[in-house]
Amino acid sequence: QEAQSTGPKQKALRELEKELCVDRDGIDVWEVFISGLRAVVSPDVLFDIFRDLEAAVSRELVSALPLHASGAFGHLARRCVLVFKELSFEATVNLFDAVQDYLDDYDDMLD
């Protein structure tokens, strides 16, 4: 069992990593995910990410793509966008800080 100080979100991400990284495709997906997290260099980047996510879901109303508005990923994306829009600026900064803390812990784990 992991130490209590890691928190539930970090534990869930570590579990996701273990589940994904069982083959080359999973490792590739994880590397893209971590690369995306590393691109979050300021709270403003979070605003950009969620704006782009909202635009992508709005654009794909009916499609064979996984992110179309009526599909499971589209519903999840729309819900994430709605929750993000309701966040205060302070909560957005806290989210940014949590991403940075996770990456710091992840890098420490790799060393």
TANORDA-V113565 format. One record per residue. N is the residue number from 1. RES is the residue in one small letter. PSI is psi in degrees with one decimal (* if undefined). Layout:
# TANORDA-V113565
((N:RES:PSI) (N:RES:PSI))
This chain:
# TANORDA-V113565
((1:q:142.4) (2:e:157.1) (3:a:147.8) (4:q:-28.5) (5:s:-14.7) (6:t:-25.8) (7:g:156.9) (8:p:-34.9) (9:k:-44.1) (10:q:-40.3) (11:k:-42.5) (12:a:-40.0) (13:l:-39.0) (14:r:-37.9) (15:e:-41.3) (16:l:-43.4) (17:e:-46.6) (18:k:-40.2) (19:e:-37.7) (20:l:-38.1) (21:c:40.9) (22:v:-13.6) (23:d:175.8) (24:r:-40.5) (25:d:-43.0) (26:g:-40.6) (27:i:-41.2) (28:d:-43.0) (29:v:-43.9) (30:w:-42.9) (31:e:-38.3) (32:v:-41.5) (33:f:-49.8) (34:i:-39.0) (35:s:-40.7) (36:g:-41.5) (37:l:-39.4) (38:r:-22.7) (39:a:-12.8) (40:v:87.0) (41:v:-3.2) (42:s:161.6) (43:p:-29.8) (44:d:-33.6) (45:v:-36.1) (46:l:-42.0) (47:f:-43.5) (48:d:-43.5) (49:i:-48.0) (50:f:-31.9) (51:r:-45.1) (52:d:-38.1) (53:l:-44.0) (54:e:-42.9) (55:a:-40.2) (56:a:-42.1) (57:v:-40.3) (58:s:-35.1) (59:r:-31.6) (60:e:64.8) (61:l:-46.9) (62:v:119.9) (63:s:162.3) (64:a:-8.7) (65:l:150.1) (66:p:-21.9) (67:l:22.9) (68:h:153.8) (69:a:-31.6) (70:s:-1.8) (71:g:172.7) (72:a:-44.5) (73:f:-35.7) (74:g:-42.7) (75:h:-44.5) (76:l:-44.8) (77:a:-44.2) (78:r:-40.0) (79:r:-42.8) (80:c:-42.9) (81:v:-45.1) (82:l:-42.6) (83:v:-43.0) (84:f:-41.0) (85:k:-28.0) (86:e:-10.9) (87:l:144.3) (88:s:167.3) (89:f:-38.8) (90:e:-41.1) (91:a:-34.6) (92:t:-42.0) (93:v:-38.5) (94:n:-38.5) (95:l:-45.3) (96:f:-47.0) (97:d:-38.7) (98:a:-39.8) (99:v:-45.3) (100:q:-41.4) (101:d:-42.0) (102:y:-46.0) (103:l:-39.3) (104:d:-46.7) (105:d:-40.7) (106:y:-45.2) (107:d:-40.0) (108:d:-38.2) (109:m:-33.8) (110:l:-28.1) (111:d:*))
